Amino acid sequence: MFRSRSKEEKATATKVTADLSTQPRDPQAPKGRPTPKRSEAQSQRRRASTTPTDRKTAMKRQREARREDLAKQREALASGDERYLPARDKGPVRRYVRDFVDSRFAIAEFFLPLAVVILVLSMVRVGALQNIALLLWLGVIVLIIIDSIGIWLRLKKQLAERFPDTPKRGAVAYGLMRTLQMRRLRLPKPQVKRGERL
């Protein structure tokens, strides 16, 4: 008996609140939120006045902002400034991985020049040169795999020692991908010299 009445009262209360929300608010009634400070109200007004009303202007501003961000990112990739680097290059772990890779020679970084030489040798119509090119190709691939395994093991060990509590997901793969690029073409630019101790 009491339960059915309480359900009916709840239903009528929700109908009344729904009706009130659709009606305009009485100016004398309390608004249900604190009055904003003058500085907040002024900043909101300024923001509202600076936002463009037409779509064309908004798109133009968005393009300009994107262009500025990309310019900052390019400068950061050249200088190594952590603030504007892309997300994949940020953080102390990624910085250490870059320095670790840049401080040593890797066979994989000479892959592109060697591939061009091997390709030229294989195009010559001399059987002996084509056989040499094939053997060179196999030798380079085997050396790159062995060198990459060595770098992977050493880098994993160093990261475990230096950053025991920091997440290191993808850091070793990031370093191996960096070894495939020639040193001069690497971005962010190398900040350490070859042979420098870390």
TIZA-352495 format. One record per residue: residue number from 1; residue in one letter; x, y, z of N, C-alpha, C, O, CB in turn. Coordinates in steps of 0.001 Angstrom, whole numbers, plus 500000, padded with zeros to 6 digits. Each point is the difference from the previous one (the first is absolute). Glycine has a CB too. Layout:
<rs>
> i,aa,n.xx,n.yy,n.zz,ca.xx,ca.yy,ca.zz,c.xx,c.yy,c.zz,o.xx,o.yy,o.zz,cb.xx,cb.yy,cb.zz
> NUM,a,X,Y,Z,X,Y,Z,X,Y,Z,X,Y,Z,X,Y,Z
...
</rs>
This chain:
<rs>
> i,aa,n.xx,n.yy,n.zz,ca.xx,ca.yy,ca.zz,c.xx,c.yy,c.zz,o.xx,o.yy,o.zz,cb.xx,cb.yy,cb.zz
> 1,m,500825,498814,500000,499175,501186,500000,500873,501254,500000,499798,500896,499180,498388,497846,502026
> 2,f,502791,501325,499720,500855,501182,500063,500958,500057,498821,500384,501070,499528,499439,498891,502955
> 3,r,500550,498846,497059,500955,499942,498899,499410,500589,498733,500677,500738,499284,500353,497239,501735
> 4,s,497731,501709,498702,499392,500503,498772,499870,501520,500049,500154,500669,498978,498599,497165,500751
> 5,r,500960,502718,501467,499907,501462,500112,501356,500651,499753,500089,501010,499302,498022,498742,502333
> 6,s,502954,499667,498941,501326,500606,499828,500414,499967,498532,500644,500935,499524,499993,498368,502813
> 7,k,499006,499634,496938,500319,499937,498580,499247,501082,499234,500544,500643,499102,499874,496889,501098
> 8,e,498286,502658,500185,499201,501029,499325,500573,501384,500270,500043,500843,499104,497915,497707,501085
> 9,e,502489,501690,501068,500559,501308,500343,501286,500260,499220,500242,501115,499539,498740,498717,502754
> 10,k,501845,499122,497564,501233,500163,499238,499698,500322,498545,500646,500862,499404,500515,497555,502145
> 11,a,497881,500911,497890,499640,500231,498598,499504,501420,499797,500376,500660,499031,499049,496920,500716
> 12,t,499712,502907,501185,499489,501380,499851,501122,501003,500208,500016,501046,499352,497709,498229,501444
> 13,a,503230,500423,500108,501114,500915,500244,500886,500119,498757,500454,501093,499661,499494,498312,502787
> 14,t,500293,499484,496882,500832,500060,498787,499293,500758,498885,500636,500711,499222,500428,497115,501415
> 15,k,497584,502015,499289,499242,500755,498996,500092,501489,500268,500153,500794,499072,498287,497276,500642
> 16,v,501465,502318,501569,500043,501418,500366,501372,500588,499676,500088,501100,499454,498215,498498,502374
> 17,t,502775,499673,498506,501348,500521,499704,500236,500081,498504,500666,500921,499526,500175,498116,502619
> 18,a,498620,500005,497101,500143,500047,498546,499264,501207,499435,500493,500664,499088,499714,496832,500836
> 19,d,498601,502789,500626,499231,501158,499535,500728,501293,500362,500012,500945,499212,497837,497755,501037
> 20,l,502759,501346,500940,500702,501202,500425,501233,500270,499133,500328,501153,499720,498844,498453,502610
> 21,s,501513,499312,497245,501218,500188,499213,499681,500573,498619,500828,500697,499414,500244,497401,501825
> 22,t,497732,501614,498239,499650,500528,498683,499525,501445,500079,500075,500727,499010,499325,496966,500270
> 23,q,500117,502729,501871,499527,501372,500150,501176,500935,500242,501004,499591,500583,496805,499579,500329
> 24,p,502077,502115,498635,501080,500951,500280,500070,500296,501498,498989,500001,500702,500734,501015,497001
> 25,r,501527,499239,502772,500208,500235,501428,499526,501391,500381,500184,500962,499254,501771,497470,500736
> 26,d,497433,501660,501182,499547,501288,500529,501228,500811,500395,500878,499457,500671,496927,499542,500156
> 27,p,502303,502276,498791,501194,500785,500329,500219,500177,501501,501136,500193,500432,498552,500984,497419
> 28,q,499261,498761,502944,500133,500182,501444,500408,498707,500714,500424,500047,501155,497861,501759,498707
> 29,a,501596,497058,499478,500309,498707,500634,501512,499805,500080,500731,500507,499149,497103,498515,499984
> 30,p,502659,500230,501903,501443,499740,500094,500468,499138,498820,499261,499137,499524,500610,501026,503002
> 31,k,501348,500073,497011,500465,499321,498782,500649,498637,500256,500221,499247,499052,500113,502997,499974
> 32,g,499973,497423,502222,500515,498673,500319,501496,499837,499776,500502,498875,500021,497282,500278,499397
> 33,r,502944,501947,500367,501455,499953,499860,500590,501321,500476,499323,501028,499951,500500,497362,498099
> 34,p,501446,501601,502417,500577,501255,500502,500290,500979,498858,500264,499594,498869,500739,499143,503058
> 35,t,498943,502531,498388,500312,501031,499015,501500,499967,499701,500803,499983,500932,497262,501461,499875
> 36,p,502334,498545,497908,501429,499956,499691,500704,501296,500379,499376,501060,500054,500128,497361,498091
> 37,k,501801,501489,502117,500781,501195,500302,500063,500876,498757,499810,499530,498878,501555,499223,502856
> 38,r,498903,502515,498487,500031,500929,498872,501089,499607,498994,499773,500048,498791,499371,501783,502714
> 39,s,502037,497780,498994,501096,499633,499082,499613,498796,499141,500322,499949,498813,501356,500943,502840
> 40,e,497624,498130,498960,499568,498826,499243,498979,500381,498940,500071,499536,498862,500362,499027,503136
> 41,a,498620,502283,498380,498963,500416,499060,500613,500775,498834,499603,499816,498849,498722,500267,503030
> 42,q,502651,500791,498425,500637,500772,498939,500801,499101,499056,499981,500196,498785,500128,501774,502760
> 43,s,500599,497037,499023,500771,499104,499135,499074,499166,499116,500322,499727,498844,501501,500185,502886
> 44,q,497025,499682,498815,499027,499260,499190,499458,500864,498875,499830,499533,498874,499558,499097,503123
> 45,r,500338,502652,498316,499504,500907,498965,501040,500206,498916,499677,500006,498812,498888,501133,502880
> 46,r,502711,499032,498727,501062,500190,499015,500151,498777,499116,500175,500112,498787,500996,501421,502788
> 47,r,498759,497291,499049,500109,498758,499236,498860,499884,499001,500194,499569,498863,500952,499334,503076
> 48,a,497668,501486,498496,498845,499925,499112,500139,500986,498847,499565,499716,498884,499004,499572,503045
> 49,s,502041,501877,498336,500142,500985,498931,501104,499625,499023,499926,500361,498825,499248,501384,502740
> 50,t,501874,497523,498905,501094,499641,499096,499695,498758,499175,500626,499794,498960,500948,501229,502654
> 51,t,497487,498147,498815,499687,498821,499202,499293,500439,498728,499041,500769,500056,500791,497788,502017
> 52,p,500633,500959,496779,499395,500436,498745,498598,499447,499842,499693,498890,500435,502568,501239,498545
> 53,t,496900,500668,500388,498607,499585,499816,499819,499201,498721,499134,499128,499934,500130,502885,501326
> 54,d,501538,498272,497727,499829,499240,498757,501038,498875,499902,501079,500075,500587,497996,501989,498286
> 55,r,500580,496929,500396,500785,498769,499917,501342,500222,499289,501005,499387,500360,496854,499310,499624
> 56,k,502150,502170,499021,501197,500238,499211,501120,500596,500867,501153,499578,499915,497408,500760,498040
> 57,t,501083,500639,502873,500992,500624,500881,500507,498993,501036,501190,499960,500315,497699,502284,499355
> 58,a,500196,496953,500849,500390,498989,500998,500990,499008,499398,500988,499643,500642,496776,500598,500495
> 59,m,501980,499314,497642,500899,499050,499341,501365,500639,499738,501034,499345,500133,496983,499517,498805
> 60,k,501980,502431,500685,501253,500706,499733,500846,500086,501266,501206,499755,499967,497669,501568,498217
> 61,r,500475,499031,502947,500716,500075,501281,500536,498644,500417,501106,499893,500530,497444,502013,500144
> 62,q,500661,497065,499085,500414,498645,500368,501230,499577,499181,500923,499381,500529,496680,500040,500072
> 63,r,502397,500920,498099,501145,499682,499145,501257,500734,500458,501090,499429,500031,497344,500191,498054
> 64,e,501397,501663,502273,501137,500795,500471,500580,499414,501296,501217,499911,500164,497775,502142,498764
> 65,a,500110,497548,501992,500454,499412,501266,500744,498690,499744,501022,499730,500631,497034,501337,500575
> 66,r,501427,498116,497862,500645,498727,499666,501377,500246,499375,500959,499282,500283,496774,499648,499376
> 67,r,502350,502099,499483,501265,500349,499362,501039,500436,501038,501171,499629,499913,497573,501049,498014
> 68,e,500814,500115,503056,500907,500441,501066,500495,498811,500821,501182,499915,500332,497621,502293,499763
> 69,d,500280,496872,500231,500382,498812,500771,501021,499153,499239,500964,499505,500586,496772,500497,500504
> 70,l,502046,499834,497593,500930,499204,499204,501363,500677,499902,501030,499326,500006,497039,499758,498694
> 71,a,501941,502251,501209,501281,500729,499953,500763,499811,501306,501212,499783,499987,497790,501918,498439
> 72,k,500289,498380,502707,500641,499779,501300,500538,498574,500093,501076,499764,500549,497391,501934,500509
> 73,q,500768,497357,498396,500410,498596,500046,501264,499779,499167,500902,499269,500409,496696,500041,499921
> 74,r,502458,501335,498484,501189,499875,499144,501238,500562,500692,501074,499400,499958,497465,500759,498011
> 75,e,501297,501005,502671,501121,500603,500734,500454,499083,501142,501194,499833,500248,497950,502473,499168
> 76,a,499864,497104,501272,500331,499105,501120,500724,498751,499509,500908,499509,500671,497094,501339,500585
> 77,l,501604,498630,497572,500671,498821,499453,501446,500318,499632,500872,499135,500084,496927,500022,499054
> 78,a,502453,502087,500455,501372,500393,499650,500834,500290,501248,501186,499676,500046,497963,501269,497791
> 79,s,500225,499668,503179,500764,500415,501186,499922,499006,501152,500851,500027,500888,498737,502307,498434
> 80,g,499406,496787,500683,499833,499044,501093,499214,500560,501173,500037,499437,501094,502090,499544,498212
> 81,d,497154,502131,500481,499197,500625,501061,498833,499083,500364,499129,499741,499170,501514,502577,500017
> 82,e,499340,497192,502056,499004,499012,500446,498567,500520,499978,499065,499220,499815,502701,499802,501600
> 83,r,498048,502288,498773,498646,500540,500153,499138,499800,498756,498806,499722,500108,502126,501952,501466
> 84,y,499671,498466,497245,499212,499977,498768,500208,498746,499168,499526,499932,498866,500596,502519,501137
> 85,l,500573,496559,500531,500197,498761,499255,498687,499251,499844,499105,500152,500832,503242,499711,500021
> 86,p,497514,499323,498089,498807,499154,499884,499919,499014,501162,501010,499719,500647,499078,500507,496850
> 87,a,498735,499255,502767,499781,499126,501163,500896,498763,499964,500426,499525,501053,497211,501280,499049
> 88,r,502659,498665,498709,500819,498776,499923,501449,500243,500391,500713,499049,500322,497789,500134,497882
> 89,d,501959,502081,501778,501393,500313,500320,500186,500611,501381,501130,500293,500390,499237,500031,497201
> 90,k,498548,499876,503162,500099,500691,501290,500388,499049,501121,499777,498791,499930,498516,502840,499287
> 91,g,502289,498952,501807,500273,499254,501219,501459,499639,500164,500748,499938,499024,496973,499184,500840
> 92,p,502686,500638,501384,501406,499671,500274,500421,498639,499439,501159,499817,499627,498665,501565,502428
> 93,v,499242,497664,497882,500335,498669,499475,500340,500104,498519,501015,499468,499551,497471,499431,502149
> 94,r,500650,501798,497534,500245,500137,498558,501281,500810,499739,500736,499721,499053,496770,500147,500517
> 95,r,502746,501118,501263,501222,500798,499837,501239,499117,500213,500968,500076,499244,497801,502008,501539
> 96,y,501180,497088,500251,501130,499109,500266,500186,499012,498848,501132,499723,499604,498472,500506,502875
> 97,v,499298,499237,496981,500084,499048,498887,500659,500672,498790,500856,499409,499341,497070,499384,501492
> 98,r,501665,502445,498887,500609,500726,498870,501501,500188,500214,500800,499777,499091,497020,501410,500506
> 99,d,502550,499225,501616,501419,500215,500300,500784,498687,499939,501136,499972,499526,498240,501987,501923
> 100,f,500020,496963,499028,500638,498682,499971,500292,499581,498558,501099,499537,499695,497713,499830,502440
> 101,v,500209,500798,496990,500158,499600,498598,500974,500924,499277,500825,499542,499209,496839,499537,500796
> 102,d,502241,502228,500266,500834,500974,499282,501468,499946,500426,500868,500479,499270,497126,500978,500523
> 103,s,502294,497971,501374,501384,499979,500499,500805,498818,499452,501188,499889,500301,498008,501244,501771
> 104,r,500197,497986,497137,500737,498845,499467,499706,499792,498508,499016,500499,499455,500915,498434,502829
> 105,f,500958,500316,497095,499809,499621,498598,499010,498848,499946,500000,499123,500863,502347,501634,498515
> 106,a,496806,499257,499592,499090,498882,499761,500085,499648,498521,500012,500885,499144,498426,499820,502757
> 107,i,501619,498017,497805,500110,499568,498601,498730,500365,499234,500048,500266,498799,501481,497842,501883
> 108,a,497345,501904,500012,498726,500263,499343,499926,501396,499393,499265,500206,499035,499684,498214,502551
> 109,e,501793,502544,498957,499941,501357,499457,500668,500097,498628,499748,500954,499263,500243,499927,503073
> 110,f,500861,498145,497307,500639,499986,498683,499234,499122,499007,500488,499711,498908,501722,500676,502208
> 111,f,496588,499194,499279,499216,499103,499156,499655,500634,498653,500157,499353,498964,498913,499606,503101
> 112,l,500464,502286,497926,499582,500636,498739,501168,500168,499022,499858,499620,498838,498344,501578,502426
> 113,p,502944,499354,499153,501108,500086,499032,500457,498629,499491,500280,499835,498813,500445,502255,502331
> 114,l,499348,496923,499766,500397,498655,499590,498981,499385,499045,500370,499298,499059,500824,500421,503121
> 115,a,497520,500546,498064,498955,499467,499126,500127,500566,498594,499776,499288,499021,498709,500459,502955
> 116,v,501876,501537,497915,500187,500612,498669,501175,499344,499275,499907,499691,498812,499157,502499,502041
> 117,v,502048,497599,499871,501182,499360,499397,499662,498586,499544,500356,499595,498894,501162,501788,502565
> 118,i,497800,497876,499394,499638,498615,499667,499049,499962,498813,500106,499121,499144,500204,500215,503254
> 119,l,498760,501615,497548,499051,500059,498880,500724,500270,498686,499689,499385,498980,498526,501431,502583
> 120,v,502750,500102,498457,500779,500304,498785,500787,498767,499564,500037,499677,498813,500143,502755,501867
> 121,l,500451,496875,500278,500756,498789,499659,499105,498906,499427,500407,499277,499091,501214,501290,502713
> 122,s,497175,499311,498717,499097,498943,499520,499437,500311,498612,499548,499089,499306,499865,500403,503070
> 123,m,500605,501783,497206,499472,500368,498684,501033,499803,498887,499652,499954,498821,498846,501693,502306
> 124,v,502770,498239,499262,501045,499749,498998,499827,498575,499478,499768,499072,500775,501848,502562,500352
> 125,r,498497,498200,497553,499732,498703,499370,501201,499045,500041,500257,499267,499045,498123,501903,499478
> 126,v,502335,498853,502580,501124,499069,500175,499611,499044,501129,499654,500429,501101,502099,501294,498095
> 127,g,498310,496993,500516,499547,498990,500955,500748,500045,501323,499398,499851,501063,499994,498741,497014
> 128,a,501933,501616,501860,500810,500013,501223,499618,501174,500898,499910,499858,501220,501969,499036,497534
> 129,l,497895,502281,500622,499610,501187,500785,498618,499822,500625,499757,500433,501126,501637,501004,497360
> 130,q,497707,497923,500773,498658,499764,500547,500054,499048,501187,499257,500164,500968,499757,500222,496763
> 131,n,501876,498607,502195,500169,499076,501128,500591,500723,501209,499583,499768,501135,500727,498324,497255
> 132,i,500671,502790,501359,500601,500783,501085,498944,500901,500642,499948,500135,501223,502297,499814,497608
> 133,a,496907,500673,500324,498935,500880,500513,499042,499219,500892,499576,500488,501047,500604,500948,496894
> 134,l,499484,497350,501638,499091,499167,500794,500626,499635,501346,499334,500047,501034,499669,499040,496846
> 135,l,502290,500545,502100,500690,499662,501247,500123,501226,500914,499837,499901,501216,501437,498295,497567
> 136,l,499015,502960,500608,500062,501242,500777,498658,500298,500660,499936,500382,501169,501825,500496,497274
> 137,w,497171,498941,500785,498644,500256,500506,499707,499139,501217,499518,500495,501018,499728,500102,496671
> 138,l,501047,498113,502203,499784,499074,501123,500883,500367,501191,499548,499981,501145,499852,498199,497228
> 139,g,501863,502155,501350,500921,500375,501078,499542,501241,500745,500054,500044,501229,501791,498945,497469
> 140,v,497700,502032,500558,499530,501242,500632,498777,499722,500883,499917,500506,501118,500958,500837,496919
> 141,i,498192,497865,501470,498787,499700,500780,500358,499247,501277,499469,500306,501067,499172,499618,496814
> 142,v,502256,499093,502021,500410,499229,501187,500702,500913,501006,499730,499925,501199,500504,497984,497392
> 143,l,500671,502958,500924,500706,500922,500899,499037,500970,500682,500150,500291,501187,501877,499522,497356
> 144,i,496984,500690,500711,499012,500928,500589,499198,499294,501085,499748,500576,501058,500098,500689,496765
> 145,i,499751,497490,501921,499211,499252,500989,500829,499760,501272,499502,500190,501110,499187,498693,497020
> 146,i,502571,500701,501708,500861,499738,501171,500228,501288,500790,499893,500013,501227,501245,498094,497539
> 147,d,499178,502985,500515,500248,501290,500656,498744,500502,500718,500083,500531,501107,501645,500011,497143
> 148,s,497113,499286,501116,498743,500457,500615,499676,499214,501262,499504,500563,500976,499664,500099,496767
> 149,i,501112,498040,502241,499777,499176,501206,500907,500475,501133,499569,500098,501149,499784,497917,497418
> 150,g,501915,502281,501101,500936,500508,501015,499534,501330,500583,500015,500182,501217,501849,498651,497599
> 151,i,497726,502091,500327,499500,501305,500467,498758,499806,500854,499855,500643,501040,501073,500486,496908
> 152,w,498167,497982,501617,498754,499746,500727,500296,499519,501418,499404,500484,500962,499439,498959,496873
> 153,l,502093,499590,502291,500315,499446,501320,500664,501042,500908,499628,500141,501165,500623,497595,497782
> 154,r,500749,503002,500506,500701,501012,500804,499061,501130,500413,500026,500450,501146,502105,498992,497660
> 155,l,497041,501013,500257,499083,501107,500295,498963,499590,501042,499669,500779,500894,500665,500103,496780
> 156,k,499160,497902,502208,499014,499519,500974,500606,499948,501404,499353,500372,500979,499518,498284,497211
> 157,k,502363,500884,501895,500687,499911,501289,500226,501396,500588,499742,500225,501182,501378,497640,498073
> 158,q,499361,503071,499918,500261,501367,500465,498716,500691,500463,499998,500704,501010,501947,499425,497412
> 159,l,496963,499668,500836,498721,500617,500386,499496,499437,501324,499464,500735,500830,499982,499609,496747
> 160,a,500727,498348,502619,499570,499386,501260,500801,500542,501185,499463,500153,501097,499879,497778,497642
> 161,e,501952,502360,501037,500840,500531,501080,499701,501466,500286,499891,500405,501158,501881,497966,498204
> 162,r,498095,502421,499579,499853,501458,500172,498586,500441,500330,499813,500952,500758,502045,499310,497668
> 163,f,497143,499063,501018,498601,500399,500204,499197,498803,500517,499166,499461,499272,501016,502283,498886
> 164,p,500058,497835,503091,499319,498788,500484,498488,500167,500165,499249,499045,499797,502856,500371,501358
> 165,d,497441,501788,499211,498568,500185,500279,499255,500730,498891,498789,500196,500100,501783,499832,502297
> 166,t,500124,500376,496554,499371,500751,498914,499506,499033,498933,500693,499034,499682,500789,502961,500774
> 167,p,497315,498246,498975,499542,499119,498916,500892,500150,498770,500319,501112,499579,497319,499046,501283
> 168,k,502760,498693,498567,500946,500001,498884,499413,499346,498754,500744,499542,499133,501124,500398,502513
> 169,r,496834,500014,498259,499354,499291,498901,500354,500653,498650,499807,501202,499817,498304,498124,501738
> 170,g,502398,499884,497525,500330,500471,498662,501322,500727,499888,500365,500437,498909,497250,499720,500727
> 171,a,503117,499987,501466,501247,500773,499975,501087,499281,499204,500739,500642,499254,498664,500343,502972
> 172,v,500707,497700,497919,501043,499250,499291,499713,499997,498495,500911,500167,499189,499467,498378,502853
> 173,a,498364,501265,497597,499623,500039,498575,500271,501384,499417,500424,500125,498851,497809,498118,501548
> 174,y,501519,502793,500399,500288,501379,499591,501493,500160,499697,500374,500634,499014,497695,500207,502393
> 175,g,502768,498585,499439,501447,500072,499790,500438,499230,498767,500846,500480,499245,499447,499761,503202
> 176,l,499146,498569,497333,500367,499202,498830,499575,500689,498702,500718,499943,499001,499071,497975,502384
> 177,m,499050,502731,498629,499558,500741,498813,500941,501175,499736,500243,500361,498848,497357,498968,501593
> 178,r,502922,501260,500623,500935,501119,499836,501320,499534,499391,500645,500759,499277,498294,500388,502682
> 179,t,501472,497611,498325,501253,499500,499426,499898,499836,498483,501019,500036,499309,499462,498791,502851
> 180,l,498314,500995,497316,499826,499816,498557,500184,501298,499221,500178,499966,498782,498262,498164,501711
> 181,q,501521,503013,500189,500160,501292,499324,501465,500412,500034,500711,499743,500972,496936,500937,499657
> 182,m,502790,499961,498295,501362,500530,500004,500088,501114,501035,499042,500745,500200,501279,498662,497351
> 183,r,500805,500701,503093,500165,500926,501127,499628,501435,499637,499367,500691,500798,502437,497834,500064
> 184,r,498578,501929,497954,499714,501383,499600,498513,500252,499783,499538,501134,500121,502708,498953,498830
> 185,l,496998,498855,500727,498574,500152,499693,499098,499735,501201,498778,500098,499885,501742,499236,497791
> 186,r,500058,500336,503466,499186,499664,501174,499324,501228,500573,500591,501077,500084,500939,497031,500415
> 187,l,497221,501710,499891,499238,501044,500689,499395,499383,501250,499454,498899,499929,500036,502333,497895
> 188,p,500589,499438,503310,500753,501193,500352,501494,499807,499743,500522,498887,500070,497744,501669,501651
> 189,k,502405,500555,497980,501422,499964,499661,500801,499408,501166,499671,500231,501164,500043,501786,497322
> 190,p,501337,497220,501196,500845,499441,501078,500601,501090,500874,500494,501008,499494,500029,497047,499040
> 191,q,499432,501741,502777,500520,500968,500970,501325,499553,500612,500605,500733,500782,497051,499943,499709
> 192,v,502794,498118,499153,501267,499478,500523,500917,499606,498850,499532,499733,498893,499306,499449,503188
> 193,k,502466,500780,498178,500971,499595,498992,500166,498486,500048,499682,499349,500995,501515,502879,499175
> 194,r,499315,497230,498716,500271,498565,499968,501096,499650,501000,500990,500721,500129,498318,499181,497452
> 195,g,500507,498996,503117,500981,499563,500983,499886,500676,501348,500752,499677,500919,500713,499869,497205
> 196,e,497610,501384,502009,499825,500703,501286,499385,499051,501013,499052,499277,499693,500670,502941,499127
> 197,r,500823,497789,502387,499510,499114,501057,498757,500603,500638,499960,501195,500296,502377,497957,500136
> 198,l,496648,500013,499779,498758,500474,500622,499968,499641,501480,499032,500317,500691,499773,499447,497113
</rs>
